[in-house]
Amino acid sequence: MKINVIGGEMSSREIDKYIEYVERKYVGRQIKGIDIVIDGDFVDLKTYFKDMDFQRAYRSTDYLVECTDKLNDAKQREFADIKRHDIDG
C-alpha cells in the first residue's frame, strides 16, 4: 500500500491510525494507496482501490453485485427464475 503525506509532516503512529481508519471504513475492499492531505488543522483522506475482477456481474434494481449470494432470499429466487442468455465469446 502506498501512503503519501501531502502538505506537512506526520509521525508514523499518526499515519498508522489513518490506515486503520480507512481499513475499518472499507472492510472487504483492497486498498492500493492513501493520500493524507494536511490542510491546517484538518486532514483529508483520498483512498485508491485495487481493481476488482468480476467473473460475472448481476444487475438487480440499479445496483451490481459480484454474486447472488449477497442478495436476500427474494432476490435470489428472482434471479433463479430469469431466462439466461448465451454469451458468445
Secondary structure, 3 states (H helix, E strand, C coil): CEEEEECCCCCHHHHHHHHHHHHHHCCCCCEEEEEEEEECCEEEEEEEECCCCCCCCEEECCEEECCHHHCCHHHHHHHHHCCCCCCCC
